């Protein structure tokens, strides 16, 4: 999957990932390969993702929005 994490100030990450976990308004949720299209708001918490090289990374956010479509994920986040 292709992931791009953007903030108003800069691009935090752009690359391929195996999985992505996010803090949603109804609880934490995960995005995996071939996930159904979705647009959702994010609340304060941590974005956790695993790169194609199996490196786990975490980013703390205050909120944001995610869009998933055809294995392309765009996260607009506020830090």
C-alpha positions as a Markdown table, in Angstrom:
| # | Residue | x | y | z |
|---|---|---|---|---|
| 1 | Unk | 0.0 | 0.0 | 0.0 |
| 2 | Unk | 1.1 | 3.6 | -0.6 |
| 3 | Unk | 0.9 | 5.9 | 2.4 |
| 4 | Unk | 1.4 | 9.6 | 2.5 |
| 5 | Unk | 1.1 | 11.5 | 5.8 |
| 6 | Unk | 0.9 | 15.3 | 5.5 |
| 7 | Unk | 0.6 | 18.2 | 7.9 |
| 8 | Unk | 0.1 | 21.9 | 7.2 |
| 9 | Unk | 3.8 | 22.4 | 7.6 |
| 10 | Unk | 5.4 | 19.4 | 5.9 |
| 11 | Unk | 5.2 | 15.9 | 4.4 |
| 12 | Unk | 6.0 | 13.5 | 7.3 |
| 13 | Unk | 6.1 | 10.2 | 5.4 |
| 14 | Unk | 5.7 | 8.9 | 1.8 |
| 15 | Unk | 6.3 | 5.3 | 1.0 |
| 16 | Unk | 5.0 | 1.7 | 1.0 |
| 17 | Unk | 3.6 | 0.1 | 4.1 |
| 18 | Unk | 2.2 | -3.3 | 5.2 |
| 19 | Unk | -0.3 | -2.0 | 7.8 |
| 20 | Unk | -1.5 | 1.2 | 9.4 |
| 21 | Unk | -3.3 | 1.7 | 12.7 |
| 22 | Unk | -5.1 | 5.0 | 13.4 |
| 23 | Unk | -7.1 | 6.7 | 16.3 |
| 24 | Unk | -10.7 | 7.1 | 15.0 |
| 25 | Unk | -13.6 | 8.8 | 16.7 |
| 26 | Unk | -15.2 | 5.4 | 17.4 |
| 27 | Unk | -11.9 | 3.7 | 18.4 |
| 28 | Unk | -8.7 | 2.6 | 17.0 |
| 29 | Unk | -8.8 | 0.9 | 13.5 |
| 30 | Unk | -6.4 | -0.7 | 11.1 |
| 31 | Unk | -5.9 | -0.5 | 7.4 |
| 32 | Unk | -4.5 | -3.5 | 5.5 |
| 33 | Unk | -4.0 | -4.3 | 1.8 |
| 34 | Unk | -7.1 | -4.1 | -0.3 |
| 35 | Unk | -9.1 | -2.3 | 2.4 |
| 36 | Unk | -12.5 | -0.9 | 1.2 |
| 37 | Unk | -12.5 | 2.8 | 0.3 |
| 38 | Unk | -13.0 | 4.9 | 3.4 |
| 39 | Unk | -12.9 | 8.6 | 4.5 |
| 40 | Unk | -12.8 | 9.1 | 8.3 |
| 41 | Unk | -11.9 | 11.7 | 10.9 |
| 42 | Unk | -9.1 | 11.1 | 13.3 |
| 43 | Unk | -8.8 | 12.1 | 17.0 |
| 44 | Unk | -5.8 | 12.7 | 19.2 |
| 45 | Unk | -3.6 | 9.6 | 19.5 |
| 46 | Unk | -0.9 | 7.8 | 17.6 |
| 47 | Unk | -0.6 | 6.7 | 14.0 |
| 48 | Unk | 1.3 | 3.4 | 13.9 |
| 49 | Unk | 2.5 | 1.9 | 10.6 |
| 50 | Unk | 4.8 | -0.9 | 9.5 |
| 51 | Unk | 6.9 | -0.2 | 6.4 |
| 52 | Unk | 7.6 | -2.8 | 3.7 |
| 53 | Unk | 11.0 | -3.3 | 5.4 |
| 54 | Unk | 9.0 | -4.4 | 8.6 |
| 55 | Unk | 10.1 | -1.3 | 10.5 |
| 56 | Unk | 7.4 | -0.1 | 13.0 |
| 57 | Unk | 7.0 | 3.7 | 13.3 |
| 58 | Unk | 4.7 | 5.9 | 15.4 |
| 59 | Unk | 3.6 | 9.5 | 15.0 |
| 60 | Unk | 1.6 | 11.4 | 17.7 |
| 61 | Unk | -1.3 | 13.5 | 16.3 |
| 62 | Unk | -3.9 | 15.9 | 17.6 |
| 63 | Unk | -6.5 | 15.0 | 14.9 |
| 64 | Unk | -7.0 | 14.8 | 11.2 |
| 65 | Unk | -8.6 | 13.0 | 8.2 |
| 66 | Unk | -7.8 | 9.8 | 6.3 |
| 67 | Unk | -8.8 | 8.7 | 2.8 |
| 68 | Unk | -8.2 | 5.2 | 1.5 |
| 69 | Unk | -8.8 | 4.3 | -2.1 |
| 70 | Unk | -7.3 | 1.5 | -4.2 |
| 71 | Unk | -4.4 | 0.8 | -1.8 |
| 72 | Unk | -3.5 | 4.5 | -1.7 |
| 73 | Unk | -3.8 | 6.1 | 1.8 |
| 74 | Unk | -3.6 | 9.8 | 2.4 |
| 75 | Unk | -3.6 | 11.1 | 6.0 |
| 76 | Unk | -4.0 | 14.8 | 6.7 |
| 77 | Unk | -2.8 | 15.2 | 10.3 |
| 78 | Unk | -2.5 | 18.0 | 12.8 |
| 79 | Unk | 0.5 | 17.6 | 15.2 |
